Amino acid sequence: MKKAETLFEAIGNTPLVRIPLKTQGSVYAKLEYLNIGGSIKDRSALFMIEAAEKEGTLKPGATIIEASSGNQGIAVAMIGAAKGYKVIITVSDKISKEKLATIKSYGAEVVVCPSTDFIADPRGYHCQAKILHERLLHSVFLNQYFNLQNPQAHYSTLGPELWEQTGGTITHFFAAAGTGGVISGVGKYLKERNSRVKIIAVDTATSFRSTGGKPKPYKMEGIGIDFKTPCLNELVIDEFIPVTDEQGLGMLPVLSAQYGFLVGPSSGAVAYALESYASKLTVKDTAVIVFADSGRAYLSKSYYS
């Protein structure tokens, strides 16, 4: 990799590494936890912030506000620090201690909110971010859950990387769905290059979408379609695979102790989904799964024992 003149130039171009999961096809993991801020959210945070700057809504001296389950908050705090903005991140109280400490380490203010089942709950971190934005002059609410620059970020960066790294041979793409940005952005790009590529979204088994609007609490972070959003483009998604906490978290010690990949809960869910789908893959298939963040951000939760 060539030298980077700024921190922002070091975001993206992460490795694609073969992982010997049990299937006839070839499976590669996109190691997004090797982004400079530690997760795939570096891409969306930078893209959204720079889009707001170009539009003129984000100006010097402004405050950036974002609601996050953790990784987007880390990315926004890091980029905000480098660009000289004040940053406020609202989070759910199920955030790991490591993520919370990381956001604060970048100098951002953190508002911890109670976990809620619905995004419209006024106590939740999304509504609290909106309230802060309305109260604070010269602030910008990035709003990753409804900002169409989110999927555009992955359409513009991650999708082309995967196509180039696989030499256009990719046949299946698996990613965790939360905001819908990754699966929709990459899915749109890959479908435009080859309409036969299968796009598989991995969801929690008790999310808003999986339960038909009757969600139940779950432990996994960075995954779960808990609201209707324009960021989720179901037209480019071929299949949704729901995964339980037990299934997704149960894959974490397997991935770390057997394969050497210390990854976060959403990555465990994606790996489980791939294994459940494995019988459909042939020797001619090339599947890519996304490892969105590192397990180092969750060690205090003892998922890896």
Residue pairs with C-beta under 8 A, 6 or more apart in sequence:
1 13
4 10
6 82
7 36
7 78
7 79
7 82
8 46
8 79
8 82
10 36
11 35
11 36
11 37
11 42
11 43
11 46
12 35
12 42
12 43
12 157
12 158
12 161
13 161
14 30
14 31
14 32
14 34
14 35
14 161
15 30
15 31
15 34
16 28
16 29
16 30
16 31
16 161
16 162
16 165
16 166
16 288
17 28
17 29
17 31
18 26
18 27
18 28
18 29
19 27
19 28
19 29
19 259
19 261
19 289
20 27
20 259
21 27
21 259
21 271
21 274
21 275
21 278
22 275
22 278
23 274
23 275
23 278
23 279
23 281
23 287
24 278
24 281
24 282
24 283
24 285
25 171
25 172
25 278
25 281
25 282
25 283
25 284
25 285
25 286
25 287
26 285
26 286
26 287
27 274
27 281
27 287
27 288
27 289
28 165
28 166
28 286
28 287
28 288
28 289
29 261
29 288
29 289
29 290
29 291
30 158
30 161
30 162
30 288
30 289
30 290
30 291
31 291
32 39
32 40
32 290
32 291
32 292
32 293
33 39
33 40
33 263
33 264
33 267
33 291
33 292
33 293
33 294
35 42
35 43
36 42
36 78
37 45
37 71
37 74
37 75
37 78
37 79
38 71
38 74
38 102
38 293
38 294
38 296
38 297
39 71
39 74
39 75
39 222
39 264
39 292
39 293
39 294
40 71
40 158
40 182
40 290
40 292
40 293
41 68
41 71
41 72
41 74
41 75
41 292
41 293
42 75
42 78
42 79
43 153
43 154
43 157
43 158
44 72
44 75
44 144
44 149
44 150
44 153
44 154
44 181
45 66
45 72
45 75
45 76
45 78
45 79
45 142
45 144
46 75
46 79
46 153
47 149
47 150
47 152
47 153
47 156
47 157
48 142
48 144
48 147
48 149
48 150
48 153
49 58
49 64
49 76
49 79
49 80
49 83
49 142
51 149
51 152
52 58
52 140
52 142
53 59
57 140
58 64
58 85
58 140
59 138
60 84
61 138
62 85
62 86
62 138
62 139
62 140
63 85
63 86
63 87
63 88
63 136
63 138
63 139
63 140
64 76
64 80
64 85
64 86
64 87
64 88
64 139
64 140
64 142
65 87
65 88
65 89
65 90
65 129
65 132
65 133
65 136
65 139
65 140
65 141
65 142
66 72
66 73
66 76
66 87
66 88
66 89
66 90
66 129
66 141
66 142
66 143
66 144
67 89
67 90
67 91
67 125
67 126
67 128
67 129
67 143
67 144
67 145
68 74
68 76
68 89
68 90
68 91
68 125
68 144
69 91
69 92
69 95
69 178
69 221
69 222
70 91
70 95
70 96
70 99
70 100
70 103
70 221
70 222
70 297
71 99
71 222
71 292
71 293
71 297
72 144
73 89
73 91
73 99
73 103
73 108
73 110
74 99
74 102
74 103
74 106
76 87
76 89
76 108
76 142
77 87
77 89
77 102
77 103
77 106
77 107
77 108
78 106
80 86
80 87
80 106
80 108
81 87
81 106
81 107
81 108
86 109
87 106
87 107
87 108
87 109
88 108
88 109
88 110
88 111
88 129
88 132
88 136
88 139
89 103
89 108
89 109
89 110
89 111
90 110
90 111
90 112
90 113
90 125
90 126
90 128
90 129
90 132
91 99
91 100
91 103
91 110
91 111
91 112
91 113
91 125
92 112
92 113
92 114
92 115
92 116
92 124
92 125
93 112
93 113
93 114
93 115
94 115
94 219
94 221
95 112
95 221
96 221
96 297
96 298
96 300
96 301
97 300
98 296
98 297
98 298
98 299
98 300
99 221
99 297
100 110
100 112
102 297
103 110
104 110
111 125
111 128
111 132
113 123
113 124
113 125
113 128
114 123
114 124
115 124
115 217
116 123
116 124
117 208
117 215
117 216
117 217
117 226
118 124
118 208
118 215
118 226
118 227
119 126
119 127
119 145
119 226
119 227
120 127
120 227
121 127
122 128
122 131
126 145
129 141
129 143
130 141
132 139
132 141
133 139
133 140
133 141
144 150
144 179
144 181
144 231
145 179
145 227
145 229
145 231
146 229
146 230
146 231
147 231
148 230
148 231
150 179
150 180
150 181
150 185
150 231
151 180
151 181
151 182
151 184
151 185
151 188
151 231
151 233
152 185
153 181
153 185
154 181
154 182
154 184
154 185
154 186
154 189
155 185
155 186
155 188
155 189
156 185
158 182
158 185
158 186
158 189
159 185
159 186
159 188
159 189
159 190
160 189
162 170
162 173
162 186
162 190
162 288
163 170
163 189
163 190
163 193
166 286
166 288
168 193
168 194
169 286
170 190
170 194
170 197
170 286
170 287
170 288
171 196
171 197
171 198
171 284
171 285
171 286
171 287
172 197
172 198
172 200
172 277
172 281
172 285
172 286
172 287
172 288
173 183
173 186
173 187
173 190
173 197
173 198
173 199
173 200
173 287
173 288
174 200
174 202
174 270
174 273
174 274
174 277
174 287
174 288
174 289
174 290
175 182
175 183
175 186
175 200
175 201
175 202
175 270
175 289
175 290
175 292
176 182
176 183
176 201
176 202
176 203
176 222
176 223
176 266
176 267
176 269
176 270
176 290
176 292
177 183
177 201
177 202
177 203
177 223
177 224
177 225
177 232
177 240
178 222
178 223
178 224
178 225
178 226
178 266
179 229
179 231
179 232
180 225
180 229
180 231
180 232
180 233
181 231
182 290
182 292
183 199
183 201
183 232
183 236
183 237
184 231
184 232
184 233
184 236
184 237
186 199
187 199
187 233
187 236
187 237
188 233
188 236
190 197
190 199
191 197
191 199
191 236
198 238
198 239
199 236
199 237
199 238
199 239
200 237
200 238
200 239
200 240
200 241
200 273
200 277
201 225
201 237
201 239
201 240
201 241
202 223
202 240
202 241
202 243
202 266
202 269
202 270
202 273
203 209
203 210
203 223
203 224
203 225
203 240
203 241
203 242
203 243
204 210
204 218
204 220
204 223
204 224
204 225
204 242
204 243
204 244
204 245
204 248
204 269
205 218
205 242
205 243
205 244
205 247
206 215
206 216
206 217
206 218
206 244
207 215
207 218
207 224
207 225
207 226
207 242
208 215
208 224
208 225
208 226
208 227
209 225
209 226
209 240
210 225
210 240
210 242
215 226
218 224
218 244
218 245
219 245
219 249
219 265
220 245
220 248
220 249
220 265
220 266
220 268
220 269
221 264
221 265
221 266
221 298
222 264
222 265
222 266
222 292
222 293
223 248
223 265
223 266
223 269
225 232
241 273
241 276
241 277
243 269
243 272
243 273
247 269
247 272
248 265
248 266
248 268
248 269
248 272
249 265
249 268
249 303
250 268
250 272
251 268
251 269
251 271
251 272
251 275
252 263
252 265
252 267
252 268
252 295
252 303
252 304
253 303
253 304
253 305
254 271
255 261
255 262
255 263
255 267
255 268
255 271
256 262
256 263
256 295
256 304
257 304
261 267
261 291
262 294
262 295
262 296
262 304
263 271
263 291
263 292
263 293
263 294
263 295
264 291
264 292
264 293
264 294
264 295
264 297
264 298
265 298
265 303
266 292
266 293
267 289
267 290
267 291
267 292
267 293
268 303
270 289
270 290
270 291
270 292
271 289
274 287
274 289
281 287
295 303
295 304
